Amino acid sequence: MVAEPLPEGEAVELARVFKALSDPVRLRLLTLIGAHPGGRESGVGVCVCELTGAFEVTAPTISHHLKILREAGLIASQRRGTWVYYWLLPASLDRLATLLAAQSAPAGVP
């Protein structure tokens, strides 16, 4: 999974991110934001009003899950009038992808 052990502080920080992703609603919210063209553009985003209909939970519950994703550094948001818009933070996702990317083992090492 990684080429070298993680420092303790980084492990704590990454565990918080993985914990945020461990909930099915949050994982789905992240993919819904990423699948929306505005969700991949910083400052553009996707309105929370477009996300709530995909779930059988209340709007306050969706807001709670979005807050956890935001606090984990996976998404950012901006209030515009009565609505909040969310977008992915690519650097955070790239960091996770790099961490999880399979590393080639040196010759002779299984």
N, CA, C and O atoms as CSV, one atom per row, in Angstrom:
chain,resi,resn,atom,element,x,y,z
A,1,MET,N,N,0.821,-1.186,0.000
A,1,MET,CA,C,0.000,0.000,0.000
A,1,MET,C,C,0.868,1.253,0.000
A,1,MET,O,O,0.581,2.203,-0.728
A,2,VAL,N,N,1.904,1.265,0.794
A,2,VAL,CA,C,2.799,2.420,0.819
A,2,VAL,C,C,4.232,1.932,0.748
A,2,VAL,O,O,4.530,0.794,1.109
A,3,ALA,N,N,5.106,2.790,0.288
A,3,ALA,CA,C,6.510,2.429,0.155
A,3,ALA,C,C,7.248,2.501,1.483
A,3,ALA,O,O,8.283,1.858,1.655
A,4,GLU,N,N,6.725,3.276,2.415
A,4,GLU,CA,C,7.358,3.407,3.729
A,4,GLU,C,C,6.284,3.691,4.772
A,4,GLU,O,O,5.189,4.141,4.433
A,5,PRO,N,N,6.597,3.428,6.047
A,5,PRO,CA,C,5.596,3.670,7.090
A,5,PRO,C,C,5.207,5.146,7.173
A,5,PRO,O,O,6.022,6.038,6.940
A,6,LEU,N,N,3.959,5.372,7.505
A,6,LEU,CA,C,3.463,6.738,7.667
A,6,LEU,C,C,3.887,7.295,9.018
A,6,LEU,O,O,3.876,6.576,10.017
A,7,PRO,N,N,4.258,8.568,9.056
A,7,PRO,CA,C,4.474,9.199,10.361
A,7,PRO,C,C,3.156,9.218,11.138
A,7,PRO,O,O,2.081,9.206,10.539
A,8,GLU,N,N,3.239,9.246,12.447
A,8,GLU,CA,C,2.046,9.156,13.292
A,8,GLU,C,C,1.022,10.238,12.969
A,8,GLU,O,O,-0.165,9.937,12.849
A,9,GLY,N,N,1.448,11.476,12.829
A,9,GLY,CA,C,0.520,12.568,12.550
A,9,GLY,C,C,-0.211,12.381,11.237
A,9,GLY,O,O,-1.412,12.635,11.142
A,10,GLU,N,N,0.512,11.936,10.228
A,10,GLU,CA,C,-0.108,11.703,8.927
A,10,GLU,C,C,-1.090,10.540,8.990
A,10,GLU,O,O,-2.141,10.570,8.350
A,11,ALA,N,N,-0.741,9.509,9.770
A,11,ALA,CA,C,-1.643,8.364,9.927
A,11,ALA,C,C,-2.953,8.794,10.594
A,11,ALA,O,O,-4.029,8.343,10.201
A,12,VAL,N,N,-2.862,9.658,11.593
A,12,VAL,CA,C,-4.059,10.153,12.276
A,12,VAL,C,C,-4.926,10.949,11.295
A,12,VAL,O,O,-6.143,10.775,11.240
A,13,GLU,N,N,-4.282,11.814,10.533
A,13,GLU,CA,C,-5.017,12.636,9.564
A,13,GLU,C,C,-5.683,11.780,8.493
A,13,GLU,O,O,-6.845,12.000,8.152
A,14,LEU,N,N,-4.950,10.808,7.963
A,14,LEU,CA,C,-5.510,9.948,6.923
A,14,LEU,C,C,-6.614,9.050,7.469
A,14,LEU,O,O,-7.574,8.754,6.758
A,15,ALA,N,N,-6.492,8.616,8.708
A,15,ALA,CA,C,-7.538,7.788,9.318
A,15,ALA,C,C,-8.846,8.571,9.384
A,15,ALA,O,O,-9.919,8.000,9.191
A,16,ARG,N,N,-8.765,9.876,9.657
A,16,ARG,CA,C,-9.962,10.723,9.695
A,16,ARG,C,C,-10.616,10.780,8.316
A,16,ARG,O,O,-11.840,10.749,8.198
A,17,VAL,N,N,-9.785,10.864,7.278
A,17,VAL,CA,C,-10.311,10.908,5.909
A,17,VAL,C,C,-10.970,9.575,5.558
A,17,VAL,O,O,-12.074,9.545,5.016
A,18,PHE,N,N,-10.288,8.477,5.870
A,18,PHE,CA,C,-10.865,7.164,5.565
A,18,PHE,C,C,-12.131,6.911,6.381
A,18,PHE,O,O,-13.063,6.269,5.897
A,19,LYS,N,N,-12.169,7.408,7.609
A,19,LYS,CA,C,-13.375,7.267,8.414
A,19,LYS,C,C,-14.529,8.018,7.758
A,19,LYS,O,O,-15.658,7.528,7.733
A,20,ALA,N,N,-14.247,9.204,7.228
A,20,ALA,CA,C,-15.282,9.976,6.533
A,20,ALA,C,C,-15.806,9.210,5.328
A,20,ALA,O,O,-16.996,9.275,5.022
A,21,LEU,N,N,-14.936,8.493,4.649
A,21,LEU,CA,C,-15.336,7.739,3.464
A,21,LEU,C,C,-15.977,6.388,3.793
A,21,LEU,O,O,-16.514,5.723,2.907
A,22,SER,N,N,-15.923,5.988,5.052
A,22,SER,CA,C,-16.422,4.649,5.403
A,22,SER,C,C,-17.934,4.556,5.476
A,22,SER,O,O,-18.476,3.458,5.601
A,23,ASP,N,N,-18.616,5.666,5.402
A,23,ASP,CA,C,-20.086,5.664,5.443
A,23,ASP,C,C,-20.630,5.630,4.018
A,23,ASP,O,O,-20.199,6.425,3.183
A,24,PRO,N,N,-21.569,4.728,3.718
A,24,PRO,CA,C,-22.095,4.619,2.354
A,24,PRO,C,C,-22.728,5.908,1.827
A,24,PRO,O,O,-22.583,6.226,0.647
A,25,VAL,N,N,-23.423,6.650,2.682
A,25,VAL,CA,C,-24.043,7.899,2.234
A,25,VAL,C,C,-22.961,8.904,1.856
A,25,VAL,O,O,-23.056,9.558,0.817
A,26,ARG,N,N,-21.934,9.029,2.694
A,26,ARG,CA,C,-20.863,9.979,2.396
A,26,ARG,C,C,-20.088,9.582,1.152
A,26,ARG,O,O,-19.747,10.437,0.335
A,27,LEU,N,N,-19.809,8.307,1.001
A,27,LEU,CA,C,-19.092,7.846,-0.190
A,27,LEU,C,C,-19.921,8.141,-1.440
A,27,LEU,O,O,-19.385,8.569,-2.462
A,28,ARG,N,N,-21.204,7.915,-1.352
A,28,ARG,CA,C,-22.085,8.193,-2.490
A,28,ARG,C,C,-22.192,9.689,-2.769
A,28,ARG,O,O,-22.211,10.105,-3.928
A,29,LEU,N,N,-22.262,10.498,-1.710
A,29,LEU,CA,C,-22.284,11.947,-1.890
A,29,LEU,C,C,-21.028,12.419,-2.618
A,29,LEU,O,O,-21.102,13.245,-3.527
A,30,LEU,N,N,-19.879,11.889,-2.212
A,30,LEU,CA,C,-18.624,12.274,-2.848
A,30,LEU,C,C,-18.651,11.937,-4.337
A,30,LEU,O,O,-18.204,12.735,-5.160
A,31,THR,N,N,-19.166,10.771,-4.686
A,31,THR,CA,C,-19.216,10.393,-6.096
A,31,THR,C,C,-20.268,11.189,-6.869
A,31,THR,O,O,-20.078,11.478,-8.050
A,32,LEU,N,N,-21.366,11.541,-6.218
A,32,LEU,CA,C,-22.365,12.388,-6.878
A,32,LEU,C,C,-21.791,13.773,-7.171
A,32,LEU,O,O,-22.027,14.338,-8.239
A,33,ILE,N,N,-21.048,14.307,-6.227
A,33,ILE,CA,C,-20.417,15.616,-6.446
A,33,ILE,C,C,-19.411,15.503,-7.582
A,33,ILE,O,O,-19.376,16.359,-8.466
A,34,GLY,N,N,-18.598,14.462,-7.566
A,34,GLY,CA,C,-17.588,14.278,-8.609
A,34,GLY,C,C,-18.177,14.005,-9.979
A,34,GLY,O,O,-17.580,14.364,-10.994
A,35,ALA,N,N,-19.335,13.378,-10.019
A,35,ALA,CA,C,-19.966,13.068,-11.300
A,35,ALA,C,C,-20.640,14.283,-11.926
A,35,ALA,O,O,-20.926,14.289,-13.123
A,36,HIS,N,N,-20.887,15.290,-11.138
A,36,HIS,CA,C,-21.522,16.512,-11.631
A,36,HIS,C,C,-20.434,17.429,-12.203
A,36,HIS,O,O,-19.423,17.655,-11.539
A,37,PRO,N,N,-20.615,17.961,-13.417
A,37,PRO,CA,C,-19.577,18.825,-14.006
A,37,PRO,C,C,-19.147,19.970,-13.086
A,37,PRO,O,O,-17.956,20.270,-12.999
A,38,GLY,N,N,-20.073,20.600,-12.416
A,38,GLY,CA,C,-19.723,21.690,-11.503
A,38,GLY,C,C,-19.006,21.214,-10.259
A,38,GLY,O,O,-18.287,21.981,-9.619
A,39,GLY,N,N,-19.198,19.950,-9.911
A,39,GLY,CA,C,-18.571,19.389,-8.719
A,39,GLY,C,C,-17.084,19.165,-8.867
A,39,GLY,O,O,-16.385,18.925,-7.882
A,40,ARG,N,N,-16.599,19.243,-10.089
A,40,ARG,CA,C,-15.167,19.068,-10.345
A,40,ARG,C,C,-14.470,20.403,-10.577
A,40,ARG,O,O,-13.270,20.445,-10.851
A,41,GLU,N,N,-15.232,21.504,-10.466
A,41,GLU,CA,C,-14.661,22.829,-10.696
A,41,GLU,C,C,-14.681,23.644,-9.413
A,41,GLU,O,O,-15.745,23.931,-8.863
A,42,SER,N,N,-13.507,24.012,-8.945
A,42,SER,CA,C,-13.387,24.815,-7.738
A,42,SER,C,C,-14.169,26.119,-7.885
A,42,SER,O,O,-14.017,26.844,-8.868
A,43,GLY,N,N,-15.001,26.398,-6.897
A,43,GLY,CA,C,-15.780,27.617,-6.912
A,43,GLY,C,C,-17.089,27.529,-7.668
A,43,GLY,O,O,-17.932,28.418,-7.547
A,44,VAL,N,N,-17.275,26.477,-8.445
A,44,VAL,CA,C,-18.535,26.305,-9.180
A,44,VAL,C,C,-19.455,25.440,-8.325
A,44,VAL,O,O,-20.427,25.937,-7.756
A,45,GLY,N,N,-19.154,24.173,-8.236
A,45,GLY,CA,C,-19.868,23.271,-7.353
A,45,GLY,C,C,-21.214,22.794,-7.837
A,45,GLY,O,O,-21.692,23.151,-8.914
A,46,VAL,N,N,-21.799,21.977,-6.999
A,46,VAL,CA,C,-23.140,21.439,-7.232
A,46,VAL,C,C,-23.987,21.817,-6.018
A,46,VAL,O,O,-23.546,21.695,-4.876
A,47,CYS,N,N,-25.189,22.269,-6.279
A,47,CYS,CA,C,-26.090,22.705,-5.209
A,47,CYS,C,C,-26.531,21.508,-4.370
A,47,CYS,O,O,-26.814,20.431,-4.895
A,48,VAL,N,N,-26.581,21.718,-3.071
A,48,VAL,CA,C,-27.062,20.668,-2.180
A,48,VAL,C,C,-28.475,20.247,-2.567
A,48,VAL,O,O,-28.875,19.107,-2.330
A,49,CYS,N,N,-29.225,21.163,-3.159
A,49,CYS,CA,C,-30.593,20.849,-3.579
A,49,CYS,C,C,-30.616,19.763,-4.661
A,49,CYS,O,O,-31.628,19.085,-4.834
A,50,GLU,N,N,-29.524,19.599,-5.376
A,50,GLU,CA,C,-29.425,18.566,-6.404
A,50,GLU,C,C,-28.960,17.233,-5.830
A,50,GLU,O,O,-29.009,16.215,-6.520
A,51,LEU,N,N,-28.517,17.225,-4.598
A,51,LEU,CA,C,-27.982,16.000,-3.989
A,51,LEU,C,C,-28.990,15.289,-3.102
A,51,LEU,O,O,-28.963,14.062,-2.998
A,52,THR,N,N,-29.869,16.031,-2.467
A,52,THR,CA,C,-30.754,15.443,-1.458
A,52,THR,C,C,-31.740,14.431,-2.023
A,52,THR,O,O,-32.102,13.481,-1.330
A,53,GLY,N,N,-32.181,14.608,-3.252
A,53,GLY,CA,C,-33.176,13.708,-3.832
A,53,GLY,C,C,-32.676,12.295,-4.084
A,53,GLY,O,O,-33.475,11.387,-4.311
A,54,ALA,N,N,-31.373,12.100,-4.045
A,54,ALA,CA,C,-30.804,10.781,-4.326
A,54,ALA,C,C,-30.810,9.863,-3.099
A,54,ALA,O,O,-30.383,8.711,-3.181
A,55,PHE,N,N,-31.298,10.378,-1.957
A,55,PHE,CA,C,-31.224,9.618,-0.709
A,55,PHE,C,C,-32.569,9.564,-0.013
A,55,PHE,O,O,-33.433,10.414,-0.223
A,56,GLU,N,N,-32.727,8.552,0.815
A,56,GLU,CA,C,-33.941,8.408,1.610
A,56,GLU,C,C,-33.690,8.855,3.040
A,56,GLU,O,O,-34.209,8.265,3.987
A,57,VAL,N,N,-32.897,9.893,3.187
A,57,VAL,CA,C,-32.649,10.482,4.498
A,57,VAL,C,C,-33.030,11.957,4.423
A,57,VAL,O,O,-33.211,12.502,3.334
A,58,THR,N,N,-33.149,12.592,5.570
A,58,THR,CA,C,-33.581,13.983,5.610
A,58,THR,C,C,-32.470,14.932,5.147
A,58,THR,O,O,-31.292,14.576,5.139
A,59,ALA,N,N,-32.869,16.130,4.769
A,59,ALA,CA,C,-31.912,17.152,4.350
A,59,ALA,C,C,-30.906,17.475,5.457
A,59,ALA,O,O,-29.724,17.645,5.157
A,60,PRO,N,N,-31.326,17.568,6.730
A,60,PRO,CA,C,-30.330,17.810,7.779
A,60,PRO,C,C,-29.290,16.681,7.880
A,60,PRO,O,O,-28.127,16.935,8.194
A,61,THR,N,N,-29.706,15.450,7.615
A,61,THR,CA,C,-28.767,14.332,7.633
A,61,THR,C,C,-27.764,14.466,6.496
A,61,THR,O,O,-26.575,14.215,6.689
A,62,ILE,N,N,-28.224,14.857,5.323
A,62,ILE,CA,C,-27.323,15.089,4.185
A,62,ILE,C,C,-26.341,16.199,4.534
A,62,ILE,O,O,-25.147,16.079,4.259
A,63,SER,N,N,-26.830,17.272,5.133
A,63,SER,CA,C,-25.962,18.380,5.528
A,63,SER,C,C,-24.899,17.915,6.517
A,63,SER,O,O,-23.745,18.335,6.436
A,64,HIS,N,N,-25.283,17.054,7.443
A,64,HIS,CA,C,-24.327,16.507,8.413
A,64,HIS,C,C,-23.230,15.712,7.698
A,64,HIS,O,O,-22.046,15.876,7.994
A,65,HIS,N,N,-23.624,14.865,6.772
A,65,HIS,CA,C,-22.641,14.062,6.037
A,65,HIS,C,C,-21.722,14.949,5.198
A,65,HIS,O,O,-20.520,14.694,5.114
A,66,LEU,N,N,-22.275,15.978,4.586
A,66,LEU,CA,C,-21.451,16.907,3.804
A,66,LEU,C,C,-20.471,17.653,4.702
A,66,LEU,O,O,-19.341,17.921,4.296
A,67,LYS,N,N,-20.887,17.984,5.893
A,67,LYS,CA,C,-19.997,18.649,6.854
A,67,LYS,C,C,-18.813,17.751,7.199
A,67,LYS,O,O,-17.680,18.224,7.291
A,68,ILE,N,N,-19.067,16.475,7.388
A,68,ILE,CA,C,-17.988,15.537,7.708
A,68,ILE,C,C,-17.007,15.429,6.538
A,68,ILE,O,O,-15.793,15.411,6.741
A,69,LEU,N,N,-17.533,15.359,5.323
A,69,LEU,CA,C,-16.655,15.311,4.146
A,69,LEU,C,C,-15.838,16.602,4.027
A,69,LEU,O,O,-14.663,16.567,3.664
A,70,ARG,N,N,-16.462,17.723,4.332
A,70,ARG,CA,C,-15.762,19.013,4.274
A,70,ARG,C,C,-14.673,19.076,5.345
A,70,ARG,O,O,-13.552,19.498,5.062
A,71,GLU,N,N,-14.992,18.666,6.561
A,71,GLU,CA,C,-14.016,18.691,7.648
A,71,GLU,C,C,-12.858,17.734,7.407
A,71,GLU,O,O,-11.755,17.951,7.910
A,72,ALA,N,N,-13.104,16.679,6.640
A,72,ALA,CA,C,-12.040,15.730,6.293
A,72,ALA,C,C,-11.169,16.253,5.156
A,72,ALA,O,O,-10.155,15.644,4.815
A,73,GLY,N,N,-11.561,17.372,4.574
A,73,GLY,CA,C,-10.762,17.972,3.513
A,73,GLY,C,C,-10.992,17.389,2.138
A,73,GLY,O,O,-10.169,17.571,1.242
A,74,LEU,N,N,-12.099,16.689,1.956
A,74,LEU,CA,C,-12.387,16.061,0.665
A,74,LEU,C,C,-13.183,16.965,-0.268
A,74,LEU,O,O,-13.079,16.860,-1.490
A,75,ILE,N,N,-13.977,17.852,0.321
A,75,ILE,CA,C,-14.787,18.776,-0.469
A,75,ILE,C,C,-14.677,20.173,0.131
A,75,ILE,O,O,-14.258,20.344,1.276
A,76,ALA,N,N,-15.056,21.154,-0.657
A,76,ALA,CA,C,-15.165,22.534,-0.188
A,76,ALA,C,C,-16.573,23.005,-0.495
A,76,ALA,O,O,-17.298,22.367,-1.258
A,77,SER,N,N,-16.956,24.124,0.104
A,77,SER,CA,C,-18.318,24.606,-0.105
A,77,SER,C,C,-18.365,26.121,-0.062
A,77,SER,O,O,-17.444,26.791,0.405
A,78,GLN,N,N,-19.482,26.633,-0.571
A,78,GLN,CA,C,-19.733,28.069,-0.557
A,78,GLN,C,C,-21.235,28.291,-0.489
A,78,GLN,O,O,-22.000,27.693,-1.246
A,79,ARG,N,N,-21.647,29.159,0.430
A,79,ARG,CA,C,-23.073,29.504,0.537
A,79,ARG,C,C,-23.383,30.589,-0.483
A,79,ARG,O,O,-22.672,31.588,-0.594
A,80,ARG,N,N,-24.457,30.370,-1.221
A,80,ARG,CA,C,-24.960,31.359,-2.179
A,80,ARG,C,C,-26.451,31.516,-1.930
A,80,ARG,O,O,-27.257,30.690,-2.358
A,81,GLY,N,N,-26.801,32.578,-1.241
A,81,GLY,CA,C,-28.201,32.768,-0.858
A,81,GLY,C,C,-28.581,31.718,0.163
A,81,GLY,O,O,-27.911,31.571,1.185
A,82,THR,N,N,-29.657,30.984,-0.106
A,82,THR,CA,C,-30.106,29.959,0.834
A,82,THR,C,C,-29.484,28.601,0.558
A,82,THR,O,O,-29.651,27.680,1.358
A,83,TRP,N,N,-28.767,28.450,-0.557
A,83,TRP,CA,C,-28.200,27.156,-0.931
A,83,TRP,C,C,-26.692,27.126,-0.724
A,83,TRP,O,O,-26.019,28.157,-0.746
A,84,VAL,N,N,-26.185,25.922,-0.525
A,84,VAL,CA,C,-24.743,25.714,-0.405
A,84,VAL,C,C,-24.309,24.860,-1.591
A,84,VAL,O,O,-24.974,23.890,-1.955
A,85,TYR,N,N,-23.186,25.238,-2.183
A,85,TYR,CA,C,-22.619,24.523,-3.329
A,85,TYR,C,C,-21.340,23.824,-2.895
A,85,TYR,O,O,-20.540,24.376,-2.139
A,86,TYR,N,N,-21.158,22.599,-3.384
A,86,TYR,CA,C,-20.029,21.762,-2.989
A,86,TYR,C,C,-19.230,21.338,-4.207
A,86,TYR,O,O,-19.790,21.113,-5.280
A,87,TRP,N,N,-17.910,21.229,-4.037
A,87,TRP,CA,C,-17.036,20.717,-5.087
A,87,TRP,C,C,-15.911,19.911,-4.462
A,87,TRP,O,O,-15.566,20.095,-3.295
A,88,LEU,N,N,-15.343,19.010,-5.264
A,88,LEU,CA,C,-14.244,18.163,-4.825
A,88,LEU,C,C,-12.965,18.968,-4.647
A,88,LEU,O,O,-12.775,20.002,-5.288
A,89,LEU,N,N,-12.097,18.490,-3.777
A,89,LEU,CA,C,-10.755,19.034,-3.635
A,89,LEU,C,C,-9.792,18.000,-4.220
A,89,LEU,O,O,-9.403,17.054,-3.534
A,90,PRO,N,N,-9.410,18.179,-5.484
A,90,PRO,CA,C,-8.606,17.173,-6.183
A,90,PRO,C,C,-7.316,16.796,-5.474
A,90,PRO,O,O,-6.911,15.635,-5.528
A,91,ALA,N,N,-6.664,17.729,-4.817
A,91,ALA,CA,C,-5.395,17.415,-4.154
A,91,ALA,C,C,-5.586,16.343,-3.075
A,91,ALA,O,O,-4.738,15.466,-2.911
A,92,SER,N,N,-6.694,16.417,-2.347
A,92,SER,CA,C,-6.975,15.410,-1.317
A,92,SER,C,C,-7.219,14.044,-1.929
A,92,SER,O,O,-6.738,13.031,-1.421
A,93,LEU,N,N,-7.966,14.020,-3.019
A,93,LEU,CA,C,-8.240,12.747,-3.687
A,93,LEU,C,C,-6.978,12.187,-4.324
A,93,LEU,O,O,-6.761,10.975,-4.308
A,94,ASP,N,N,-6.145,13.054,-4.884
A,94,ASP,CA,C,-4.873,12.605,-5.465
A,94,ASP,C,C,-3.980,12.001,-4.397
A,94,ASP,O,O,-3.300,11.003,-4.636
A,95,ARG,N,N,-3.984,12.610,-3.217
A,95,ARG,CA,C,-3.171,12.094,-2.109
A,95,ARG,C,C,-3.601,10.676,-1.732
A,95,ARG,O,O,-2.762,9.802,-1.515
A,96,LEU,N,N,-4.922,10.457,-1.656
A,96,LEU,CA,C,-5.425,9.117,-1.338
A,96,LEU,C,C,-5.078,8.133,-2.443
A,96,LEU,O,O,-4.690,6.996,-2.171
A,97,ALA,N,N,-5.217,8.567,-3.686
A,97,ALA,CA,C,-4.908,7.686,-4.814
A,97,ALA,C,C,-3.438,7.287,-4.801
A,97,ALA,O,O,-3.103,6.131,-5.061
A,98,THR,N,N,-2.566,8.234,-4.501
A,98,THR,CA,C,-1.135,7.942,-4.441
A,98,THR,C,C,-0.839,6.962,-3.319
A,98,THR,O,O,-0.055,6.029,-3.494
A,99,LEU,N,N,-1.456,7.170,-2.185
A,99,LEU,CA,C,-1.244,6.279,-1.040
A,99,LEU,C,C,-1.687,4.855,-1.363
A,99,LEU,O,O,-1.016,3.893,-0.990
A,100,LEU,N,N,-2.811,4.723,-2.052
A,100,LEU,CA,C,-3.380,3.411,-2.326
A,100,LEU,C,C,-2.836,2.754,-3.593
A,100,LEU,O,O,-3.088,1.574,-3.836
A,101,ALA,N,N,-2.096,3.506,-4.396
A,101,ALA,CA,C,-1.568,2.953,-5.642
A,101,ALA,C,C,-0.575,1.839,-5.331
A,101,ALA,O,O,0.259,1.948,-4.432
A,102,ALA,N,N,-0.694,0.778,-6.097
A,102,ALA,CA,C,0.230,-0.350,-5.916
A,102,ALA,C,C,1.616,0.084,-6.355
A,102,ALA,O,O,1.797,0.659,-7.428
A,103,GLN,N,N,2.584,-0.202,-5.507
A,103,GLN,CA,C,3.984,0.090,-5.816
A,103,GLN,C,C,4.638,-1.182,-6.316
A,103,GLN,O,O,4.378,-2.264,-5.789
A,104,SER,N,N,5.469,-1.065,-7.310
A,104,SER,CA,C,6.211,-2.224,-7.810
A,104,SER,C,C,7.266,-2.607,-6.786
A,104,SER,O,O,7.979,-1.750,-6.264
A,105,ALA,N,N,7.360,-3.884,-6.506
A,105,ALA,CA,C,8.384,-4.369,-5.584
A,105,ALA,C,C,9.710,-4.467,-6.307
A,105,ALA,O,O,9.737,-4.801,-7.491
A,106,PRO,N,N,10.827,-4.182,-5.618
A,106,PRO,CA,C,12.136,-4.347,-6.247
A,106,PRO,C,C,12.336,-5.779,-6.708
A,106,PRO,O,O,11.723,-6.698,-6.165
A,107,ALA,N,N,13.174,-5.973,-7.687
A,107,ALA,CA,C,13.463,-7.316,-8.219
A,107,ALA,C,C,13.876,-8.251,-7.090
A,107,ALA,O,O,14.711,-7.903,-6.255
A,108,GLY,N,N,13.295,-9.416,-7.074
A,108,GLY,CA,C,13.627,-10.422,-6.084
A,108,GLY,C,C,12.823,-10.329,-4.800
A,108,GLY,O,O,12.963,-11.181,-3.923
A,109,VAL,N,N,11.977,-9.301,-4.673
A,109,VAL,CA,C,11.142,-9.150,-3.480
A,109,VAL,C,C,9.705,-9.489,-3.847
A,109,VAL,O,O,9.161,-8.924,-4.795
A,110,PRO,N,N,9.085,-10.402,-3.112
A,110,PRO,CA,C,7.707,-10.796,-3.461
A,110,PRO,C,C,6.705,-9.695,-3.237
A,110,PRO,O,O,5.515,-9.883,-3.486
